[in-house]
């Protein structure tokens, strides 16, 4: 299994269980590692899924790292439209810079 596949699988595992401290850490570090790799369609699709998730905690790592991947535009628009504090601001700033 390639590194990217393992990281994406780890995030998939997080989405299937309650978000305890270990799961939060795994999610945060897996997202951070994927952002450090070259952009790939599988990672863009996964991050878009995270941005569309109902939990603010699931969206958090993507919104803190804000990768400049154009495929995230739809997810960022959803976060912006949810009007949820700093996450709305982060998504709005991302859209101003990358979403046009």
N, C-alpha and C positions, 0 to 999 in steps of 0.2 A: 504494500500500500504506500502510495506517495504521501509526502508531508501534507500537501493541500487536502487530499482525500481524508487523511486522518483528522485534521483540524475541523473540516466540514462535518465529519461523522461525529466528532465530539460535541459540536454545537447542536447537531440533530438530537443527540442523547439528552442534552440539557433541556431541549424543548419538550421532551417526553416525560419529564419528572418535575416534582415541586422545586422551586428555585430557592434552595438553601444556600448557605455561605460557600460551600464547596462548588456548587453549580454556578454561582455568580462568578467566582474566581476562574473557573474553567471557561465560561463564556467570555469574560473580559480578555483573558490571555489568548484564547483561540482567535478572537476577532483581531486583536493586536497583531498576532502572527500572520494572519491572512492579509492584513493591510500592508505588512512589510514585504509580502510576495508580489510579483507582477500580477496585474489585474487579470482575472479569468472569469469567464461567463458563469461558471458554477458558483464562484464566490459572490459575484454581483447578485445572482438570483437568491442566494441564501441571505445576503444582507437586506435585500428588498423584502424578503419574508420576515426578517427580524423587525424591520421598520413598520411592517403592517400588523405586527403582533399586538394584542390588546394590552399586554403588560408593559408599563413604562420601564421596568427593570430589564426587560429583554431588549428594548430599543437602546438603552443607555450606552453600551459600549460603542455602537456604531455612531451615535450622535456625538460622543466625546472625541472620536478619532476622525470622523468626517472624511472618508476617502473621496477623492475627486472622480468617482466612477459615474459616468452619465446614466447608466442603467438604474441608478438609485433615485432618479427624479420623481417617479410616481410615489415611492415610499416617503420621500421627503415632503412631497405635497400633502400626503395624508397626515404626517406628523404635524406639519404647519397648521393644517386645518383643525386639528384636535385642540389647539389653543391650550397647551399644557405647559405653561411656564417656560423654563429655560430650554426645554426640548423644542418648543415652538420657535424660539429665537434662533436656536442652532440650525434648525431646518430652514428657516427663512433666510439666514445668512448664506447657507450652502446654496440655496436656490438662486439667490442674487448673484453668487459667484460662478456657479456651474450649471444652473438649470435653464439657461436661455438657449 
